[in-house]
Amino acid sequence: MTDPVARAAALLKDHRDSIDRLDAILVYTLGERFRQTQAVGKLKAEHNLPPSDPTREEAQIARLEELARQADLDPEFAKKFLNFIIQEVIQHHNQHKT
């Protein structure tokens, strides 16, 4: 392929195909993660445990920030992302309490 525009279009398609696969992986991974946290929420409710575990949350955030650095991802973005997920999980855990 010698036409630079056609070559760029082909490369763009390859990148977008890769992004689409990664988006699917993210969605399925989040689905599995939330299935696990739902089980944790039910277990906590059955044993009258608090929905939030700040010590674990801090450790997970620190762990994720380090993983982000290793993956060349902005650790602050990773922290915000995990905090968002944690808040969703806590909401789910609170639903199990009622």
Protein Blocks (a to p, Z undefined) as FASTA:
>chain_A
ZZlklmmmmmmmmmmmmmmmmmmmmmmmmmmmmmmmmmmmmmmmmnopafbdfklmmmmm
mmmmmmmmmnopafklmmmmmmmmmmmmmmmmmmmmZZ
